[in-house]
């Protein structure tokens, strides 16, 4: 039997793939925005053509988005797409805790149970 070596990840797949900290931050944010966009389209039960109409892009670009292809889509553009679909996008900036030289980038989507009535 062949033994396989397993290396524990850092918790950041992009860092583990060798991207710079700056690029990791961008990719984390983009991937989370993309996941929120994919979820919104899926939850609405839209076909790619319907999503394309709502986003003002062609069906081929929606296909790329749904396939997880981030290339060619800026953070600004993904935020705009979410806004067009009636989603609020919130960014919070705060000082990193003592002892940590670099800040971190995190993104999360709000589940229905996390929403505050108002």
N, C-alpha and C positions, 0 to 999 in steps of 0.2 A: 504494500500500500504506500502511496506517495503522500508525504506530509506537506500540507499547505501552510505557508507562513501568513499570519494575519497581523496587520498593523492597525492599531487603534487610530481612528481619525481624530482630528482636532475639534470636530464639531462644525467646521466650516469647510464644506466640500471644495470650494473654490481655492482656499488656502492650500488644501491638501493636493490640489492639482497644480500648484506652483504659481498661482497668480499673485501679483503684488497686493499689498494691503489696500491700496487705492482702488484697484480693479475689483478686488473681492467685495468692497463696499458697494460699488456700482452694481455688480452682478447679483448680490444678495437683494438689493432693493428692486432691481428689475425683475428678478425671478418671483419675488413676492407680489409685485404689481401684476405680473403676467398670470400668476395663479389666481389672483382675485378676479381678473378679467375673464379667465377661463371658467371659473366657478359661476360668475354672474351670467354668462352666456348659457352655460349648462343648466343652471337653475331655472332659467326662463324657457328652456326647451326649444331654443332657436336653432334653426338650420343655419349653415354658414352664410347663405345669401341674405337671410334676415339680419344677422349680426352685421354683415358688411353694409347693409343699408343704414342701420342705426349708427355705425361708426364712420360712415362716409368714405369707406375704402372698398377695394374690390374683394371678391370672394377668395382669391388666391392668397391675399395677405391675411385674411381671417384663418385660412387653413394653416398658414405658417404659425400664427399665434397659438392656435389650438394644439399644434404639434410641439409647442414649447420652443420655437425658434425665436430667440430674442434679437438676433442680429438684424439691424436695419430699423429697430424700434428704440427710440431714446426713452429715458425715464419720463421726460416731459410729454412725449407722445402717449405713453401708456397711461399716465395720469389723466391726460385729456380724454382718452377713450373711456376710462372709468367714469369720469365726470359726465360724459355724453350718455352713459348708461344709468345715470342717477345715483352714482356712488360718491360718497364723501371720501376724500383722501386727506389724511392728516399726517404731518411730519412734526416731530418734537425734537428739539435740540436742547441738550443740557450738558453741563460739564462732566467729564469723566471722573470717576472716583479717584481719590488719592492713590498713588502708587501705580497707576496705569497711565503710561505715556500717551498711548493712542486711544482715540474714541472707538466705539463699535457702531456698527449699523445693524439695526434689527427692524423687521417689519412684521406686522401681524394683521390678520383680518379679524374683524369682529364677528363673533357668532351671534345668532339671534338672541341667545340668553345673556350676552354681554351688553346689549343695547340698553340705554337708559331711556325710559319713557319721558316724554317732555312735551 
